[in-house]
Amino acid sequence: MELLVKCVINFIIFPVFVLGLSSLIPAYYSIKSLVKNHSINPREKKMLIETVLISAGIILILIAVRWSMPHSFLPEILQNLFRANHYTILMFGYTTFEVYSVLFYFALIGFIYKLGQLNYGLLPKTFFIRKNLLPVFIISMLLTFIPVIIGI
């Protein structure tokens, strides 16, 4: 059960995190140029607006799912997903943030930006699959199965 949970997490979250963080800086500069009304072609403008709206919606859904998790999932699955002593918390006044959640949200915005570039033809699909997606999936699966094979 633990190996299955790790496979699913590494197959979904690791590529989103790596690809999202790699495209976060271009997404930031594109959104910055959109806000400052620099010349942007209409396709990129539409893609940026969709990226922001879709990201906000998905982040709100993920926050709602995170709040309902203790009531919805079995304790064995929750134990594998969130270990009790691995929380990194950042405090601003009376508000606390889990740092890994905030980093994941930023990576999710970058990943949706990358998918928007694919959807609008601003990035070639074969280049994205061969040079970005496939190596990340291979590294993710190696990081999942090598510790199991070695026995760590």
C-alpha positions as CSV (number, residue, x, y, z in Angstrom):
1,M,0.0,0.0,0.0
2,E,2.8,2.4,0.9
3,L,4.6,1.7,-2.5
4,L,1.4,2.4,-4.4
5,V,0.9,5.7,-2.6
6,K,4.5,6.7,-3.2
7,C,4.2,5.8,-6.9
8,V,1.1,7.9,-7.4
9,I,2.6,10.8,-5.5
10,N,5.8,10.7,-7.4
11,F,4.1,10.2,-10.8
12,I,1.8,13.2,-10.3
13,I,3.4,15.7,-7.8
14,F,7.1,15.4,-8.8
15,P,6.6,16.3,-12.5
16,V,4.2,19.1,-11.6
17,F,6.7,20.4,-9.0
18,V,9.8,20.2,-11.3
19,L,8.1,21.5,-14.5
20,G,6.2,24.1,-12.6
21,L,9.2,25.6,-10.9
22,S,11.1,25.6,-14.2
23,S,8.4,27.7,-15.8
24,L,7.5,29.9,-12.9
25,I,10.0,32.7,-13.8
26,P,8.7,33.0,-17.4
27,A,5.2,33.0,-16.1
28,Y,6.0,35.7,-13.6
29,Y,7.5,38.0,-16.3
30,S,4.6,37.3,-18.7
31,I,2.1,38.2,-16.0
32,K,4.2,41.3,-15.1
33,S,4.2,42.5,-18.7
34,L,0.4,41.9,-18.9
35,V,-0.2,44.0,-15.8
36,K,2.1,46.8,-17.1
37,N,0.3,46.8,-20.5
38,H,3.4,46.0,-22.5
39,S,2.8,44.8,-26.0
40,I,1.7,41.1,-25.8
41,N,0.1,39.2,-28.6
42,P,-3.6,38.4,-28.1
43,R,-3.0,34.6,-27.9
44,E,-0.5,35.0,-25.0
45,K,-2.8,37.5,-23.3
46,K,-5.7,35.1,-23.4
47,M,-3.4,32.2,-22.2
48,L,-2.2,34.2,-19.3
49,I,-5.7,35.2,-18.1
50,E,-6.7,31.5,-18.4
51,T,-3.6,30.4,-16.5
52,V,-4.4,32.8,-13.6
53,L,-8.1,31.8,-13.4
54,I,-7.5,28.1,-13.7
55,S,-4.7,28.2,-11.1
56,A,-6.8,30.1,-8.7
57,G,-9.7,27.6,-9.1
58,I,-7.5,24.5,-8.7
59,I,-5.7,26.0,-5.6
60,L,-9.1,26.7,-4.0
61,I,-10.2,23.1,-4.7
62,L,-6.9,21.7,-3.3
63,I,-7.3,23.8,-0.1
64,A,-10.8,22.5,0.3
65,V,-9.7,18.9,-0.3
66,R,-6.8,19.4,2.2
67,W,-9.2,20.5,4.9
68,S,-11.6,17.6,4.3
69,M,-8.8,14.9,4.2
70,P,-8.8,13.9,7.8
71,H,-12.5,13.0,7.5
72,S,-12.4,11.3,4.1
73,F,-9.3,9.1,3.9
74,L,-8.1,6.1,5.9
75,P,-5.4,6.8,8.5
76,E,-3.0,4.5,6.7
77,I,-3.1,6.6,3.5
78,L,-2.9,9.9,5.5
79,Q,0.1,8.5,7.4
80,N,1.9,7.9,4.0
81,L,0.9,11.3,2.6
82,F,1.6,13.6,5.5
83,R,4.1,12.5,8.1
84,A,3.4,14.1,11.5
85,N,6.9,15.4,12.1
86,H,7.8,16.7,8.7
87,Y,5.9,20.0,8.8
88,T,7.7,23.2,7.9
89,I,5.6,26.1,9.0
90,L,6.1,29.8,8.3
91,M,4.4,32.3,10.5
92,F,3.3,35.8,9.6
93,G,1.7,37.4,12.6
94,Y,-1.0,35.0,13.8
95,T,-1.3,33.3,10.4
96,T,0.7,30.1,9.7
97,F,1.5,28.6,6.3
98,E,2.9,25.3,5.5
99,V,5.9,26.1,3.3
100,Y,5.7,23.0,1.1
101,S,2.0,23.8,0.3
102,V,2.9,27.4,-0.8
103,L,5.8,26.1,-2.9
104,F,3.5,23.5,-4.5
105,Y,0.9,26.2,-5.3
106,F,3.6,28.3,-7.0
107,A,4.8,25.2,-8.9
108,L,1.2,24.5,-9.9
109,I,0.8,28.0,-11.4
110,G,4.0,27.4,-13.4
111,F,2.9,24.0,-14.6
112,I,-0.5,25.4,-15.8
113,Y,1.4,28.1,-17.6
114,K,3.5,25.5,-19.4
115,L,0.3,23.5,-20.3
116,G,-1.2,26.8,-21.6
117,Q,1.8,27.3,-23.8
118,L,1.3,23.8,-25.2
119,N,-2.4,24.4,-25.7
120,Y,-2.0,27.7,-27.6
121,G,0.9,26.4,-29.7
122,L,3.5,28.7,-28.1
123,L,5.6,25.6,-27.3
124,P,6.0,22.5,-29.6
125,K,4.5,19.4,-28.2
126,T,7.2,17.0,-29.3
127,F,9.9,19.2,-27.7
128,F,7.9,19.3,-24.5
129,I,7.4,15.6,-24.3
130,R,10.9,14.6,-25.3
131,K,13.0,17.2,-23.5
132,N,10.8,18.0,-20.4
133,L,8.2,15.5,-19.5
134,L,9.8,12.2,-20.3
135,P,13.1,12.8,-18.4
136,V,11.1,14.0,-15.4
137,F,8.9,10.9,-15.4
138,I,12.0,8.7,-15.6
139,I,13.7,10.4,-12.7
140,S,10.5,10.2,-10.7
141,M,10.1,6.5,-11.2
142,L,13.8,5.9,-10.4
143,L,13.4,7.8,-7.2
144,T,10.4,5.7,-6.4
145,F,11.7,2.2,-7.2
146,I,15.4,2.3,-6.4
147,P,15.0,2.7,-2.6
148,V,12.5,-0.2,-2.7
149,I,15.0,-2.4,-4.6
150,I,17.9,-1.4,-2.4
151,G,15.9,-1.8,0.7
152,I,16.2,1.7,2.1
